[in-house]
Amino acid sequence: MSATKQAGLRLHPGIIASVIFVSVVAIAAAVLIIRKYCFPVNEATYRYSLLRRMEDQGSTVTDEDGDRGPCTVGEESDEDLLE
């Protein structure tokens, strides 16, 4: 009788894999939702990080003399960024 009980309790590997997959997807979705709604991105912080990235990209470009020219990646002035 114990052999039939053990056979009845065995789960198919596909069921185990699907439960694990659905759990991982649910956890990932929960993390993304929590990050989006509980930790909103500050507009000033986002603009600052964007400006830093543009400056970093512009700093790698040099002219023939080795001098860095003005960064012309963005067209916004500093006054626009402070608003």
C-alpha positions in Angstrom: 0.0 0.0 0.0 2.9 2.4 0.7 4.1 2.0 -2.9 0.7 3.3 -4.3 0.8 6.3 -1.9 4.3 7.2 -3.1 3.3 6.9 -6.7 0.2 9.1 -6.1 2.3 11.9 -4.5 4.9 12.2 -7.3 4.6 15.3 -9.4 5.3 15.4 -13.1 8.6 17.4 -13.8 6.6 19.7 -16.2 4.3 20.7 -13.3 7.3 21.5 -11.1 9.0 23.5 -13.9 5.8 25.5 -14.7 5.3 26.3 -11.0 8.9 27.6 -10.8 8.6 29.6 -14.0 5.3 31.2 -13.0 6.8 32.0 -9.6 9.8 33.7 -11.1 7.7 35.7 -13.5 5.4 36.8 -10.7 8.3 37.9 -8.5 9.9 39.8 -11.4 6.6 41.6 -12.2 6.1 42.5 -8.5 9.6 44.0 -8.4 9.0 46.1 -11.5 5.6 47.3 -10.2 7.1 48.2 -6.8 10.0 50.0 -8.4 7.7 52.0 -10.7 5.0 53.0 -8.2 6.8 53.1 -4.8 10.1 54.7 -6.0 9.2 57.2 -8.7 12.1 58.7 -10.6 12.6 62.3 -9.8 12.5 64.4 -13.0 15.5 66.5 -11.9 17.5 63.3 -11.1 16.6 61.8 -14.4 17.6 64.9 -16.4 20.9 65.1 -14.4 21.8 61.5 -15.2 20.9 62.1 -18.8 23.1 65.2 -18.9 26.0 63.3 -17.3 25.7 60.5 -19.9 25.7 63.0 -22.7 28.8 64.7 -21.2 30.6 61.4 -20.8 29.9 60.6 -24.4 31.0 64.0 -25.5 34.2 63.8 -23.4 35.5 60.9 -25.4 35.4 62.8 -28.7 38.5 64.9 -29.3 39.5 67.0 -32.3 42.8 66.8 -34.2 44.8 68.9 -31.7 43.7 66.7 -28.8 41.5 69.5 -27.3 38.0 68.7 -26.5 35.5 70.9 -28.2 32.2 72.1 -26.8 29.7 69.4 -26.2 26.9 69.8 -28.8 25.0 66.6 -27.9 22.1 68.5 -26.2 20.5 71.8 -27.3 19.2 72.7 -23.9 20.7 75.4 -21.7 21.4 75.1 -18.0 18.4 77.4 -17.3 16.1 74.8 -19.0 17.5 72.0 -16.9 16.9 73.9 -13.6 13.2 74.3 -14.3 
